[in-house]
Amino acid sequence: MNLDKNTQDALQRMTDAVNEAVKNSLSVKDALGALREIGYEPRLTVRLEPLPVEDFAAESESIETDFTEADRKALGRMLIRVR
């Protein structure tokens, strides 16, 4: 997928913010550690969808990603809503 520079920058800022939140959360560290202990490497992904605004819709693409139930719970504890 080809993202423009503004989108790449915004996505990087969000990635950095989520990483910082995860790094500082003992409950997320515990959840990730528990998954690793049973043989899984957690992978968090993000889904970007265009806003329903005509100006943006023509230029945007939809990106679909996978979240496990553990991902959703960890993000929920950080007050990040996932659909």
Steps between C-alpha positions, in 0.01 A plus 500: 500500500624847416429756770576867460756668728234659727330164552833327564593767756163476676520121507853517644383741774218261589737202499739685731214599734366143523849361554559751779169408664572127472852545632367675811215260574574216740174325411585504128853374574350218708251410226771499232727291724223247561447458127872456439519239777244285320674531165347802330659822382235772521458726199297820518372643178303806397214543257472835326175592331420818313274748672155522344578845362500548124823699502691215663321198358637542149861501621484245785535125509375249751762298687385186675692348787461217747440535874488208738267509798807566720590795275149643540509460879844660527396792281175534694697537823683787328160649406559432130180393328524231232219399266 
